[in-house]
């Protein structure tokens, strides 16, 4: 069943991103947010190597709750069933099917947290600068769990940048616990920021973007936090180019092979 209008699909294809929503009802927003907070605060036992901390975490430890020191929770769908169920939500997959086709594989999930006042920026980059997947046909679904504003770090995109191919990136600040083909540092690309489009989002709303669309977020300078839940999808015809020892399980979430692990 097609859910995107011809105009929405054309916008995605030309611009490389599409604001969209709502995805989530208030009770689901609360449930997912509470689970993220429980991981970040240490209430849920979670692999330490899959949690990345704010650059100022060491400085702020002791005076700031632990949940406000976490920058990223990696692969939550592998460790908490709630997040896999979210990634396989028909409200998301119906749109992904319009963009990728009927056979859909879940590549990855993550929660990105921007604590009030000190949540770090994410420099301009393309997702495929990090990912060992070819061809460049992945789609990201980004959903705000708190209101995402210009002040607290909503998504920003460079329109039509996905048409430029994979651009040269440079390594920025170090990332802890890199694995699974993920680069060991933030990847950055130079852009003309005057061309950027900001996409604020209410809780439960968000956007889709192509894996080559240049995007980034500013630091959180606001007195309220910004949590987002992200899931990444790819067509069933893909090639993994990372280390065989680090290859994760890729579940098929829609199509004739749903339930298979690739």
C-alpha positions as CSV (number, residue, x, y, z in Angstrom):
1,X,0.0,0.0,0.0
2,X,1.4,3.4,-1.0
3,X,1.4,6.0,1.8
4,X,3.5,8.7,0.2
5,X,1.9,11.1,-2.2
6,X,3.6,11.6,-5.6
7,X,4.6,15.0,-4.3
8,X,6.2,13.6,-1.2
9,X,8.1,10.9,-3.1
10,X,9.3,13.4,-5.7
11,X,10.5,15.7,-2.9
12,X,12.5,12.9,-1.3
13,X,14.0,11.9,-4.6
14,X,15.0,15.5,-5.5
15,X,16.0,16.8,-2.0
16,X,17.2,13.7,-0.3
17,X,15.1,14.1,2.8
18,X,11.4,14.3,3.8
19,X,9.9,15.7,7.0
20,X,7.2,13.3,8.1
21,X,4.8,12.4,10.8
22,X,3.3,11.7,13.2
23,X,4.9,8.3,13.7
24,X,4.1,7.7,17.4
25,X,1.2,8.2,19.8
26,X,2.0,9.9,23.1
27,X,1.9,6.7,25.1
28,X,4.5,5.1,22.8
29,X,6.7,8.2,22.9
30,X,6.7,7.9,26.7
31,X,7.4,4.2,26.7
32,X,10.4,4.6,24.3
33,X,11.7,7.6,26.2
34,X,11.5,5.8,29.5
35,X,13.4,2.9,28.1
36,X,16.1,5.2,26.7
37,X,16.4,6.9,30.1
38,X,16.7,3.5,31.9
39,X,19.6,2.5,29.6
40,X,21.3,5.9,29.9
41,X,20.9,6.0,33.7
42,X,22.2,2.4,34.2
43,X,18.8,1.0,35.4
44,X,18.8,-1.5,32.5
45,X,21.9,-3.7,32.1
46,X,23.3,-2.7,28.7
47,X,26.7,-3.5,27.1
48,X,29.1,-0.7,28.2
49,X,30.9,-0.6,24.8
50,X,27.6,0.4,23.1
51,X,27.2,3.6,25.1
52,X,29.0,6.7,24.0
53,X,29.4,9.6,26.3
54,X,29.3,13.4,25.9
55,X,32.8,14.9,25.5
56,X,32.3,16.7,28.8
57,X,31.1,13.6,30.7
58,X,34.2,13.2,32.8
59,X,34.1,16.9,33.8
60,X,30.4,16.8,34.7
61,X,30.3,13.4,36.4
62,X,29.2,13.7,40.0
63,X,27.3,16.9,39.5
64,X,25.0,15.7,36.6
65,X,22.7,12.7,36.5
66,X,24.2,9.9,34.4
67,X,21.4,9.9,31.9
68,X,22.4,13.5,31.0
69,X,26.0,12.4,30.2
70,X,25.1,9.9,27.5
71,X,25.4,11.0,23.8
72,X,24.5,7.8,22.0
73,X,23.1,4.3,22.7
74,X,24.0,2.0,19.9
75,X,22.0,-1.0,18.5
76,X,19.1,-0.9,21.1
77,X,17.0,-3.2,18.9
78,X,19.5,-6.0,19.6
79,X,19.2,-5.8,23.3
80,X,15.7,-4.5,24.2
81,X,12.8,-6.0,22.3
82,X,10.8,-2.8,22.5
83,X,13.2,-1.1,20.1
84,X,13.1,-3.9,17.6
85,X,9.3,-3.7,17.6
86,X,9.6,0.0,17.0
87,X,12.0,-0.5,14.1
88,X,9.5,-2.9,12.5
89,X,6.5,-0.6,13.1
90,X,4.3,-0.6,9.9
91,X,4.0,3.2,10.3
92,X,7.7,3.4,9.4
93,X,8.0,0.4,7.1
94,X,5.1,1.6,4.9
95,X,7.0,4.7,4.0
96,X,10.3,2.9,3.7
97,X,8.7,0.5,1.3
98,X,7.6,3.4,-0.9
99,X,11.2,4.5,-1.0
100,X,13.1,1.2,-1.1
101,X,10.8,-1.4,-2.4
102,X,8.9,-4.3,-0.7
103,X,11.9,-6.3,0.6
104,X,13.4,-4.4,3.6
105,X,16.3,-5.2,5.9
106,X,17.1,-3.4,9.1
107,X,20.6,-2.2,9.1
108,X,20.9,-0.5,12.5
109,X,19.3,1.5,15.2
110,X,20.5,4.1,17.7
111,X,19.3,6.6,20.2
112,X,20.9,10.0,20.1
113,X,20.7,12.2,23.2
114,X,21.4,15.9,23.5
115,X,21.3,16.9,27.2
116,X,20.2,20.4,28.0
117,X,22.9,23.1,27.7
118,X,25.9,20.8,26.8
119,X,24.6,18.3,24.2
120,X,27.3,18.1,21.6
121,X,26.9,19.0,17.9
122,X,27.1,16.5,15.1
123,X,29.2,17.9,12.3
124,X,28.0,17.8,8.7
125,X,28.4,14.3,7.3
126,X,26.9,11.6,5.1
127,X,25.8,8.4,6.9
128,X,27.6,6.2,4.3
129,X,30.9,7.7,5.4
130,X,30.5,5.4,8.4
131,X,28.7,2.4,7.0
132,X,30.2,-0.7,5.4
133,X,27.3,-1.2,3.1
134,X,27.1,-1.0,-0.7
135,X,25.4,0.2,-2.8
136,X,24.4,3.6,-1.4
137,X,20.7,2.8,-1.1
138,X,20.0,3.0,2.6
139,X,17.2,5.1,4.2
140,X,17.2,6.6,7.7
141,X,14.1,7.3,9.8
142,X,14.7,9.9,12.5
143,X,12.1,10.5,15.1
144,X,12.0,13.1,17.9
145,X,11.0,11.9,21.4
146,X,11.3,15.4,22.7
147,X,10.5,18.6,20.7
148,X,13.5,19.2,18.4
149,X,14.1,22.9,17.8
150,X,16.8,25.0,16.2
151,X,18.1,25.8,19.7
152,X,18.3,22.3,21.0
153,X,19.7,20.6,17.9
154,X,17.1,19.6,15.4
155,X,18.1,18.0,12.1
156,X,19.6,20.1,9.3
157,X,20.0,18.9,5.8
158,X,21.8,20.2,2.6
159,X,19.1,19.7,-0.1
160,X,20.0,17.6,-3.1
161,X,23.5,16.7,-1.6
162,X,22.7,13.0,-2.1
163,X,23.2,13.5,-5.8
164,X,26.9,14.3,-5.3
165,X,28.0,10.8,-4.4
166,X,30.2,10.0,-1.4
167,X,32.1,13.1,-0.5
168,X,35.6,13.3,1.0
169,X,35.3,13.4,4.8
170,X,37.9,14.2,7.5
171,X,38.2,12.6,10.9
172,X,37.0,14.9,13.8
173,X,36.8,14.1,17.5
174,X,37.4,10.6,18.6
175,X,34.5,8.2,19.2
176,X,34.7,5.6,21.9
177,X,34.0,1.9,21.4
178,X,33.9,1.8,17.6
179,X,33.1,-1.5,16.1
180,X,31.0,-3.2,13.4
181,X,32.6,-1.3,10.6
182,X,31.9,2.1,12.3
183,X,34.6,4.7,12.0
184,X,36.6,5.5,15.1
185,X,36.1,9.2,14.8
186,X,33.3,11.7,13.9
187,X,33.4,12.1,10.1
188,X,33.1,15.6,8.8
189,X,32.5,17.2,5.4
190,X,32.8,20.8,4.4
191,X,29.5,22.4,3.2
192,X,28.0,25.8,2.5
193,X,25.8,26.2,5.6
194,X,23.8,29.0,3.9
195,X,22.2,26.2,1.9
196,X,21.0,24.2,4.9
197,X,17.4,23.5,5.8
198,X,16.5,23.0,9.4
199,X,13.7,20.5,10.2
200,X,12.2,21.1,13.7
201,X,10.0,18.3,14.9
202,X,7.4,17.8,17.5
203,X,7.5,14.7,19.7
204,X,6.6,11.7,17.6
205,X,7.4,13.5,14.3
206,X,10.7,13.4,12.3
207,X,12.1,12.8,8.9
208,X,13.5,10.3,6.4
209,X,16.8,10.9,4.6
210,X,19.0,9.2,2.1
211,X,22.3,7.7,3.2
212,X,24.2,10.2,1.0
213,X,22.3,13.3,2.1
214,X,24.6,15.6,4.0
215,X,23.2,16.5,7.4
216,X,24.2,17.6,10.9
217,X,22.9,19.0,14.2
218,X,24.0,21.9,16.3
219,X,24.9,21.8,20.0
220,X,22.1,22.0,22.5
221,X,22.1,25.5,24.0
222,X,18.5,25.2,25.3
223,X,17.4,24.4,28.9
224,X,15.6,21.3,27.7
225,X,17.0,18.0,26.3
226,X,16.5,16.5,22.8
227,X,16.2,12.7,22.5
228,X,15.8,11.0,19.1
229,X,15.3,7.4,18.0
230,X,16.8,6.5,14.7
231,X,16.5,3.3,12.5
232,X,18.3,2.6,9.3
233,X,17.0,0.4,6.5
234,X,18.4,-1.1,3.3
235,X,17.1,-3.3,0.4
236,X,17.6,-7.0,0.5
237,X,20.2,-6.8,-2.2
238,X,23.2,-5.3,-0.4
239,X,26.9,-6.1,0.1
240,X,28.6,-5.8,3.5
241,X,32.2,-4.5,3.1
242,X,33.3,-4.5,6.7
243,X,35.3,-7.0,8.7
244,X,33.9,-10.5,8.6
245,X,34.6,-10.8,12.3
246,X,32.5,-7.7,13.1
247,X,29.5,-8.5,10.8
248,X,26.3,-8.1,12.8
249,X,23.0,-9.9,12.1
250,X,20.8,-8.1,9.7
251,X,17.1,-9.0,10.2
252,X,14.6,-8.9,7.3
253,X,11.7,-6.8,8.6
254,X,9.4,-6.8,5.5
255,X,8.8,-8.9,2.4
256,X,8.8,-12.5,1.4
257,X,11.7,-13.3,3.7
258,X,10.5,-11.5,6.8
259,X,12.1,-13.0,9.9
260,X,15.2,-14.2,8.2
261,X,18.6,-13.1,9.5
262,X,21.1,-12.1,6.8
